[in-house]
Amino acid sequence: MSTMKAALRRPLLRLHFYAGLFIAPFLLVTALTGLAYALSYPVEDLLYRDLKTVEPGGEALPLAAQVGAVTEAHPDWPVTAVRPAAAPDASTAVLVDDGADRESGAVAVVYVDPYTGDVLGHSTTYGSSQAGPVREWISTLHRSLHLGEPGRLYSELAASWLWVVALGGLVLWIARRRRDGGFWRPKPAGAGRSRTLAWHGPVGVWLVLVLLFLSVTGVTWSRYAGERVAELRAALDWTTPSLTVDSGASGGDHAGHDAMTGAATSAFSIALLDGVYATAREAGMSDPMQITLPTGSATQYLVAEQRRSLPLEQDQLVVDTASGAPEAVDELRFADWPTMAQATNVLIAAHMGLLFGLPNQLVLAAAMVLLVLMIVWGYRMWWQRRPKGALVGRAYPRGGLRQLPWPLVAVVVAAAAGIGWCFPLLGISLAAFVVADVAIGLWRRFRKPPAERGDGEATVTRRTALATATVSAAVGAGVGMAIASSARDDGAGAEAEGAAIEPFYGERQAGIETPSQGHALFAAFDLAAADLATGAALDAAAVAATLQALLKDWSAVAAALAAGETPPKAAIDGPDQFDAEAVAAGLDPARLTVTFGIGPAAFAKAGLEAAQPSKLTELPEFDGDRLNPAWSGGDLLLQVCGDDQQVVSNAFLELRKRAVGRGSLLWVQQGFSSAPAGGGTPRNLMGFKDGSANPRAGSAEFDARVWAVDAEPSWFEGGTYLVFRKIRMRLPDWSMLSAEDQDLTFGRERDSGVPLSGGGEFDHPDFTVLDASGLPAVPADSHIAVVHDAAMVRRGFNYDYGFLTQGDVSSDAAADGHLDGHMHAEHPYDAGLLFVSFQADPQVFVDAQEKMAASDRLSEFITAEGSGVWAVPPGAAEGGYVGERLFG
């Protein structure tokens, strides 16, 4: 047993040495910036005392009057939220949109004296800790060194290794033999390395729990390991719940009050603040709290308690003013959160120095000072181990793994692989350490004279080979950082412009086999559940009649517009009303196509479950998805495509008009596709040709992939299923890759589209071909290797919505970090792919998506934010309408 312990101690010592030598600089920077962050609380309180504190002066003004003073002083800054004064000597903070887009996600705040209404000045506020500019700057320094996304790697590397270093050091200290005690408290004696170790060991014992806590909580903010934590929390239902408000709620009797402010906060919403505040207090909410105001015609306020110190107060309340009087309509109490979500919130508050206030901050500061000392002592011990006359110290001896039994070595390899999967950067750096260690050993072996090697041959032992296997396991896990799922859009055949008119009527709907046009618009609608005139609820038969009437009208309009003709008048149009078709007056149809799809929920609403296509079920949410419900699903889908954006927009206006009273618009997405000069496959925004694997329209393979005939209702035979995904691309991260890495990610040459195995663009990749290094030319985790056998046809479009503000609905705004505001380092740039695939069975897409989520390296650079599936009926006969056979 003692031999076994000694054998285990040697590789642990060497790992501790490597980590101390190469990871300690990252830990040192983390400790110093963490120290600055812990001390920034009292510094900031002192710097901004004139803004945050006032002299108590009797009764406070109404909250609306205080906010009114801010709007009068800054009329161009819409008010977004209010934090009422939480103490007699505190000012009221009014959050506003000053138009600035800050890297951290901080927002502008104006402070006002609650007693006099005097505007004290403005600054910025950041996150749930309500950090000012100083703490915001230090927080970003601590997180990313102000280097953006690449800078975050340093803090993740430090957090991932901190627990390894701390636990490894503790095990080594416990295993160390000592005669004079000195385990719990320093007993420096003698000189040199032993004296330094007498401080390093005991201080580390007292510090280990704090370091483990900081590592565990800190890794949740990281880029890659943090997503593993998020996946685990989601799987175990440990995620932090939250309330949402209806941003599109009807304004009721007061909807007109915001007519002058458009989408900004209305004066009427500000006027109701005191009633909303009183309602929240009556519901048990306590200060400090934040009241987020509605915008546009919405009527719901979100009230959230803001106390992150003990006792925590994190309740949320939705107050609706649609009736004119504030009314609490929904609540979420902190006591009702899942236990682990509560624990996570408490631990993160402690990590940020909020839980116990100043004592918490002082403990963190002391821990960071001690960590700095530990690192300095570690380097000093390394220097004190230097051979006589040398400038640097020696490493601990190699070869520990070779002394272990094979079963234990297998456990080490498995543990390394598992750790590398959970902490990708740790896995990659651990692999690098092992590679370096093996390389050093081989170099030393080869540089010995043959006589010293025995037989004159360079040999590698089986255990050395197994150590190399550890490299493969750790690297394989480290690079398995799949975070999202997606697929590529179609675009094949875009080189053939065809005639200006694409016929609407025919056996199949247009827009499926049609060569891809330059512009596309996708819009989803939900069928109306109530009569527009009376407000009475509609039964299933009435919903079915609504669906039938809408499909009739839409078909007539689409057929006319595709032919370049004037569509029939809408029922709601009077003789003197504006005609939407005037938008495209003088323009040819530009190959306009309109394709209709019916979603799974529509059949149940219309009482048509017996006629529902056999394979039409809602798509699951895949690993890596960050779906926004506002961009997903719908009872009906419109795909409007054409070579002229204005023609497409005109068609949408006409179609949407016919939906008034019959359905509500859920979401709209717009895209584009550009064929290269002289023809060829279009490219996506990553620069790669998209659609090279599609079969030729009209071919037997195309028909087999697309048209649904097996076990389908008779009305649907010859139809297809459409899958839509809004896929956001991480273009800033993608641009950091070399051209070679980009090619390896897709498995194709970017410029030519040719598979890396050779041949032509449209040739099937040969996965048996090896490159010059003996590895598969098309990597097994490349995009085409993962999805090459998916029996579907892709017909997607690019989109580029530009830079979003943190107030916009965006996965980069909140879901890519923590809702407490501690991290907003993602690039708020929304561009990517409106993925569309047609297939005879949606399970084909599901299978491909699950494989992508598991192993496709492209998933690191894409995130699905919208999703849905629809049944696309067969085409309509001349004078008929799409879906006619569904109704008998």
N, C-alpha and C positions, 0 to 999 in steps of 0.2 A: 504493500500500500504506500509506504514511504517513497518507493521508487516511482510509483505512478504519480504521486503528488509532485515529485521533483520534475518528472517529465512534463506534466501539465504546466508547471510554473515557468519553464523555459520559453515556450511559445507565447505565454501571456506576458512575460517580461519583454519579449521582443516586440509584441504588438503594442504594449504600453510605451515602449521606446519610440516606435515609428509614429504613433499618435502624438506623443509629446514633442517630437522633433518637427513634424510637418503640419499637424493640426493645431498645435498650441498657438501659432501666430493668429489663426482665425479666432481661437478662443480668447486670446488677449485683446483683440480688437472688439470682440463682443462684450468682454468684461468692461473695458474702458467706456464704450458707448452706453452700456447698460448702467454703469455708475453715473454717467452724465444724465441719463434719463431719470434715474431715481432721484437725483438732486435737483432736477429741473422743476419739480412741483413747487417747493418753497421759493425758488428763484422766480418762477412765473407769477406766483401770487404777489410777490413784491413788485415786479415790473408792471403788472396790470391792475394794481390796487385801485388806481384812480378810475378805471373803467368798471370794475366789478363791485366796488363798495360805495355806499352813499351814507349820508347822515340821516338817520330816521327823522321824519318830519310830520308826524300825525298820520292821517288816514291816506292810504294810497289812492291814486287816481284809478278809474276803471281801466281794465286791461286794454280795451279798445282805444281809449284815449292815449295810452302809452304807445301803442302800435301806430296810432294815427300821427303822433309826433315824428315817428321814424319815417313814415311814408311822405310826410310833408317835407322833411329834411332831405330825403333821397327818393324823389318821385319815380325815378327810373329803375329802382331796385325792387322787384316784386317780393313781398313777404312770403316765406315758405313755412316758417314755424316760429313758435314763441316759447321761451322758457321763463315763466313768471318768477319774480323775485322769491327765493326760497327762505330768506331770513330778513329780519327788519332792516339790516344794514346792507342788503344785497341789491344790486341793480337788476332790471329786467333785461334779458337778452333776446333780441329779435333777429332771427336768422333770415337772411335775404339772398337773392340771386343777383350778384353784381356783374354777371357775365364772364367772370374769370374762370378758367379751367386749370385747376391746380393739380400738380402731379400726385399729391397725397390724397386728394379728394376732400380737402378742407373747404369749408364754405364761409362766406362772409357773415359777420354778426355785428349788429349795432346795439350798443348799450344805452339804456335810457333810465333816468331817475324816476322811480315809480311814484314819488311824492310830488315832484314838480313838473314832470314831463320833459325835462331838459335832456337833450341828446348828449351823452357824455363822450361819444366817439365811436369808432368802429375798428374791428380787427378781424381775425378769422377764428373759427372753432373747428376742431377735428376730433371725430369719434365720440364714443360714449364717455370718455374721460374729460371731454370738453377742453381739449388741449388748445392752447394759444399758439402763436407762431413759433415761439422758442421751443416748446415741447414738441410741436409738430416737426420742426427741422431736426431735432435730436432723435425723435422716433424714426424718421426716415433714414437718418444716418445709421442708427442701430440696426435697422432692418435691411437696408440695401446700399449703404454708403453713398446714397444719392446717385447711384449708377443705373437705376432702373431695374429691369428684369434680370440682367446678368449679375447685378450686385446682390440680388437675393440669394444667390448660390452660396455666398460666403457664410451668411447667417444660418442657412440650412445645414451646411457642412458642419458648422460649429455645434448646432443643436443636436444633430444626428450622432456626433461623436462624443458629446459631453457625458452622456450616461455610460458609454463604453469606457471612457477614461476614468470616470469616477468609480464605477463598480470594479473595473480591473485593478485600479490602485488600492481599493479597499481589500480585495481578495489577497493581493500581494502583501499588504500590510498585516492582515490577519495571519497569513502563513509565515510571516517572518519570526524567527526565533529571537527573543530578547531576554536578557538576564536581569536587567534592572528596571523592569516595568517600562513606562514611557509610551503605553499604548494610547491612553486617553489624553495625556497632557505632555507637552514637549519637555524632554530632559536632555538638553544639549550637553554633550560631553565630548572630550577629545577635540579633534580638528578635522578639517577636510570634509569629505562627502558624508561621513557618519554624522557629523554635527548638523549639516544641512538637512539630512534625512530625518533627524530627530525633530525638526520643525515641520517638514513637509508631510510626514505621516500622520501625526496627531491632528494637525489642522485639517487635513483631508478627511479624517474620520468625522469630525464635527461638521464639516462642510458638505459631506456626501449627500445627505438628504435634501439639502437646499439645491444642490446641483442636479440631482435627479428630478426634483420638482420643476426646475427651470428648463431642463431638457424636454421633459414630457409635455409641458405646456407650451414651450417655445416652438416645438416641432409642428404644432397644430397650425401655426402661421406660415409654414414653409410651403414651397411651391409643389414639390413632388411627394415627399413623405406626408405633407399635410393632406394631400388628396387621398392617400391611403387611410389616414385617420378619418377623413370625411366619409369614405366608403364604409368603414367599419361602423361609424356612428349611425349612418343611414340604415345599414343592415340590422343593427341592434335597436333601432328606433330611439337613438340617443340625441337626435338632432334638436336644436333649439327651436321651439315653436314660435310663431309670431302671428299677429293679426294683420290683415290687409283691408284696405278700404276700397270701395267701389269708385274708381276714378271717373267712371262714365255714368254715374247715377243721375237720374233725372233731377232736375232742379225743382220740381214741384211747382208750387205757387210762386216761388221766388226765383225761378230760373232766369228771368230777365235782368236781374240785378247785376249780372256780370257782363252785360252786353258790351260795355265799353272797354273791358279789360281782356277779352279773348280768353286765351288759355291761362292767363295769370290769375293770381288770387284776387277775388272781387272785394270791393269795399263792404258789401253786404256780409261776406264771410268774416271780415274783421269785426264788424259791428256785433256779431253774435258770439265773439270770443268770451265775454264775461259769462254769458249763459252756459256756454260749453264748459268753461272752467268750474262754474258752480255745480253743474251736473256731475263732473268728474269727482269733485270733492264729496258730493253727496253719495257717490257710488263707492266711496272708501279710498279713492286715490289720494296720495299725499305728495307734498313737495319734497325734493325738486322733481318737476315733471316737464315734459315737452309736449306742446300741442302743435301737431302738424296740420296746416290748413288745407282745405280742398282747393282745387283749381278748376277753372272753367265753370261748368254748370253742375259740378259734383257738389254733394251736400254733406259728406262724411268727414269728420275730424278724427285723427288718430291721437289719442292721449297716452303717453308712455311715461311711467315713473323712471327716474334717472339715477337713483341711489345705488351705487356699486359698493358702498362700504357697509359694514355691519350696523344695523340689520339691513340686509339687501331688500330693496323695494324695486321690483321689476315688472309690476302689473301693467297691463295694457287694456285700453278701453276704446271702443268705437262709438262716437257720438254723432247721430244723424240729425240734421235740421231741416229735412225735406218738408215737414209739416209746419215749419216756422218756429217751433219750440224745440230746443235741444232735447234729445232723447237717447239714452244709452241703449244701443242695439246689439252689442257684442262685447264680450270681455274675455281676457286671458290672464289668469292669476298665476303668479310665480309658483304658488303652492301646488298648482295643477300640472306643472312641467314634469316630464319624466325625471326620475331621480338623478340619472346620469347627466341629463342636460342641466339640472340645477348645480350638480357638482362641477361640471365643466365651467359654468358661468362663474362660480365662486373661485375656482382655481385660476382662471384667466384674470379675474379681478385682482387676485393676490400677485400674480406675475406682473401686472401693470402697476402695482403699488397702491391700489385703490381700496382693498378690502379693509385694512386696519388704519388707513390714513397715514399720518406721519411715521408712526412706528413701523408700518409695513415698508415704507420707503427707506427708512434708516437700516432696516434689516437687509433689504436688497443691496443698498450701498455698501454695507459692511461685507456682505457676501462677495460682491464684486472686487472689493479691495483684497480680500483674502484669496480670491481666485487669481488675481494678478500676482500676489506673492507666491502662490503655489506654482504658477507657470515660471516665475523667475527662479524659484528654488529648483524646479525641475531642470531648467537649462544649466543652472549652476552645478548640479550634480553630474550632468553630462560632461561639462567642462572639467570637473574634478576627476572624472574617470579617464582623462586623456593620458596616453602613454608619455613617458618622460621625453621632453623635447617637442611633443606634438602640440598643435594649436587647438584641436578639437578632441572630444571624447570618443570612446569606443562604443560600438553598439553591443547589445547583449548577444551571446552566442546563438548561432543558427542551429537548425537540425532538431528542434524539439519535437516536431511532428513525427519524425522518423523513429523516435523512441516509443511512440504510443502504439497500442494494439490496433489492428485494423478496424474492429468495430467502433472504437472510440474516434479514430480518424474519420470514419464515415459520419459519425455524429457531428464532428467539427465541420465537415464539408456541408452537411445538411443545414446546420445552424447558420453557416456563412451565407448559404443561398437564401434561407428564410429572412435573415436580417437584411440582406441586400435587396430583397423584394420590398420589405416594409420601409426601408430607408435607402432609396436608390442612390443618393450621393455617397452615403456611407459604403454601399456595396461597390460602387465604382472605385472609390479611393482605396478600399480594402483590397480590391483586385489589383490595383496599381501597386500597393505595397507588396503583395505576394509575387507579382511579376518581377518587381525590382529585387526582391529577396532571392527568387530562383535564379534570376539573371546574374546577380552578384555571386551566388554560389557556383554557378557554371563557369563564370569568368575566372574565379579563383581556382577552380579545378583544372581548367584548361591551361592556365598560366604556370601551373606547377610543372617541373621537369618530369619526363616520362618515368624516370626511376621512382619518383615520389608517388606517381599514380599507380605504380605496380605493374600493370600489363601494357602500359603505353597507350591504352585506348581511352578515349573520352567516354565516360559512362554516365547514365542517369538512372538512379535507383527507382524502384517502383514507388516508393513513398514520395520521392521528388515528383514523379509523374502524377501522383495523387494530389500533391500540393498544387500542381498546375491545374488539376481538375477543379480545385477550389476556386481558382481564378475564373474558369469558365462558368462555374455555378454563380459566383458573385456578379460577374459581368452580365451573365444572362439575366439575372434578377434585376440588376441595377438599371439595365436599359429597357426593362419591361415596364416602362412608365406610361402605359396606355391610359389615356384620360378621357377619351371621347370616341364616338363612333360616327362614321360617315361613309359615304361613297361618292364616286365622281359622277358628274352630270354627263348627259349624252353629247349632242352637238354633231354627231356624224351626219354627213350629207349637207352641211351648211353651205358647202360650195355651190350647191345647185339652187339658184334663186327661184327658178320656175316662173310660172306666170304670176301676174299681179293678183289673180283671183284664185282662191282655194275653195272649192265647192263645199258648202255646208252639208248638203244632203248626200247620203250614201250608206253603204252597208256598215261602215265604221265611222266613228266620229273623227273629224279632222283634228290635227294637233298631236297625233300619235305617230303615224307614219310620215307625216309632213316633214320635209327638210326643215331644220331648225331656222327660225326667224331671228331677227336682230334684237327684238324686245319682247318681254313677257311680263304679265301681271297675274298674280295669283290672289284670289280673294275667297274667303270662307264666310258663310252665312249660317245662322241658326234659324230654323223655322219658328214662326210666331206661335206662342202658346196661348195668346189671348186675342180677342177681336179688337182691332184698332179703334173702332167707333164706340163700342160699349164697354170694353174692358173685360167682358165675360170670357172665362176660360174656354178654350176650344177642346172638343173631344177628339178622339183619334180620327173619326170620319172627316171632321172639319179640317184637321191638319192634313189628311191625305188629299182633300180637295184643294187645299192651299198649295201643296206640293205639285199637284197636277197642273193647276192654273199657272204656277210660276214657270214650270218647265215648258208649257205651251208658249207663254209670252217670250221667254228667253230664247226659245228655238226660233220663233218668228223674227225677233230682233237680230239674232246672230246670223240667220240666213240672209237677211236683207243687207246688213252691213258687210258681210263677206263678199256679196255680189256688187257692192258699191251702190246700193239702192237706199232710199229713205225708209227707215223702219216704220212700222205702224205707230200711231199715236199711243202714248201711255194713257191709262184710264184716269190718272190724276191730273193730266195736262188739260188746261183750257185752251181755247183757240188763240189766245193772245199771250201764252206763256212761252218762255225761252225754250228752244229746241236744242237738246244736247248735241244733236248731230251737226249743228252749225260749227262745232269745235273743229270738225274735220272737213269743212266745206272746201271743195276744190282739190281734195287729196284722193288719190286712188286707194283701193282697198289694201294695198301693200301686203298681200298674202295673209290677210287677217284670218285667224282661226279662233273659235271659241269651243272649249271642251268642258263638258259638265260631269261632275262626280257627285255621288250620293254617299254620305257617311253612315257609319253603323247605327248611330242613335236615331237617325231619321226614320228608319223602318219601324222602330218601336213607337215613336211618337205618332206615326201615321197608322198604326195598327196593321202594318204590313210584314210582320215577323215571318209569316209563312213564305213570303216571296224574297226574303233576304238572301243574297248570294251566300253560298255555303262557306266561303273562306273569308268573309268580311267580318273581322273583329278588330277592336282597337289595338294599336301597336303597344307593346310593353315599353317601359322606360328602360333604356339600355344603360349598361355601365358607362360612365363618363358623360351621359347626357346631362344637360342643365336646362331642362325644358321650361319655357315660360308659357303658362297657360294662355296668356294673351296672344300667343303666336301658334297655337296648336289646336287641332281638331276642327269640328264644324259639321253641321248637317249637310251642307252643300258646298261644293268647290267649283269655282270658275277658273279655268286656265285660258287667258286671253293672250294670244301671240300675234305678232306682226312685224313688218320691217320698218314701220314708222311709229315712233313713240306716241305721236299725237293721235294717230288712228287707234292705237291701243287704248289710250286714255279716253277717247271719245266713246269707244265701245263699252268700256267699264261704266262710264256715266249713264249710258242708256240702259245697261243691264241692271245697274244698282237702282235706278229709278223704278223699275218694275218690281223690285223687291219691297218697296215701301208698304208697310202694313202686312206683308207676308213673311218677312224675315228680317233679322237684324244683322248688320255687318259685324263680323268678329275681328277680322284682320286682313291686311293687304300687304303683299310683298311684291317688289318690282325688280326685274333683272334684265340682263342684256347678254348677248353673245355675238362675238365678232369673228368671222372667218378670215383667215390670212389672205392677203392680196394674192390673186391667182387661184384661190380655192385651197381647201385642206381642212383638217380637223381644227375646230376652235380650241383656244387655250383657256384654262382657268386662271385665277389671279395668283396662283403659285407659279405660273409660267409653263405648265405642262399641258400637252394636248389631252383633251378630255373627250372620250367617246371612241377611242381607237378599237376597243373590244366589241363594239356593237355590231351585230350582223346587219346585212343589207336589208333595208325595208322591203317587204314583199317576198323575201326568201323563205324557204321552208323553216330554217332555224329561227328567223324572226317570228313567224307565225306561231311556232311551237312555244316560244318564250312568252309571247304577249297575250294571245287570245285565249280566253277562258271558255272551255267547252265541257270539261270533265265534271260530272255530278253537279251541274249548275241548274237553277230554275230556267224554264224554257225562255222566259222573257229576257234573260241575261246572257244566253249563249252567244258567243261572239263578242262579248264585252271584254273588259280587262280591269285590272286593279291598279290604281295610281297611289304611289307612296310619295309624300312630300316631306322634305326636311330642310329647315333653315339651318345652314351649317356655317358657323363663324370660323374664319381662318385666323390663326395667330401669325399674321404676316410679319410683324417685327421679329418674332422668334425665328420664323422660317428664313428670313433674309440673312440671319446670322450663320446659317449652315453653308458649308462649301458646296460647290457645284456637284462634286462627287457624292457627298452625303445626300444631297437632294435626289440625285439619280438613284441612289441605293434605296432611298425611302420609297420611291414609286416603283422601282424595278425597271425603269425605262430611261433612255437618254432624253433629256429635256428638249433639246432642239429638234431632234428627228422623230421622237416618239417610238423609236425602235426598242424592243425589249433588250435588256442587257445581255441576254443570251445570243443576240444577233438576229439577222434576218431583216424583214421589213416591218413597217409600222403596224400593219394589220396581221402579222404572223403571230401564231400562238407561241408564248414563251416556252423555251425548252429548259426545264428545271434540272436537267441532268448535266448541263454544260457547266464546266468549272472555269474560274478565272486563273490568272497567272499564279496566284498564291495557293491554288488548289481548293479554294472555297467555291460554293455555288455562285455562278455569275449573277443569278437573280436570288437575292437573299430570301430565306424562308419567311421572314417577317416583313418583306416589302409589300406594298399595296397590291400589286398585280398577283403576287403569289397567294395572298390571302383570299382575294375575291375573284380570281380568274374564272372560276367555274360557276359563278352566280348566274342563273338563267333568267336574266332580266334585260330590259333595254333602258338605257339612261338617256334622259332628255332634259338636262338641267340648264340653268342660266347663272351667270355671275351676278353679284350685287355689290354695291359700294355705297354705304350710307354715310361715310365720312366719320369724323370724330364726334363722339357722344360726350355730353357732360355727365357728371356723376348723378345728376337728377334723372337722366333718361333711363328707361328700362333696358338694362344691359347686364349680361353676366359679369362683365368686368367691374361693374359698379359696386356689387356687394357679394354676389354668390361666389366670386373667386377668392374671397377672403373671409373675414369675420364681420358679422353685422355690427359688432361693437366699434367698428371704424379703425381698428389698429392696423389694417393693411388694405391699401387700395393701389397696389403697384402695377396692376395690369394695364396695358395700353388700352385706352378707351376708344379703340378704332374698330368700327363695325363694318366688316367687308368679308365676303366669302362666296358661298355657293348656295343657290336655291336648287337643291337636289330633287330631281323628279325621276322616278323609275316606273315603268309599266311592266307587269308580270302577270302570268296566268294564275299564280298563287303567291300571295304576300308572304307566305312562310319562307319563300326563297330569299326575300329581303331580310327577314328576321334572322335566318341562319347566317347570312353573310355579315349582318351587323354584329351578331354575337361573336363571330370569328374575328372581326376587326377589333372589337373591344378587348378581346383576349390577347391579340398578338400583332396587330398592324402598327408598325412604327409611325405611320402617318397620323395615327390617333393622337399623338403628342401635340400636333399642331392644329387640330380642329375640334370644335365643340358644337354639338347639335343643340339649338335653342328653340326650335319649333318642329312639330311632327304631326303627321296625320295620315290616314289611309281612307280611300274612297273607292267605291265601285263605279266604274265608268261604263254606262250602258252602251249597247251597240248604237250605230247611227240611225238617223231618221229617214223615212221615205219622203219623197217630194210632197210637200204640203203637210206632212206629219210633224211630230215633235219627238225629241229625245226622251226615252223612257216610256213611250206610249204603251207598249205591251205590258208594263208593270201594272197598269190600271185596267186590264181586261181586254 
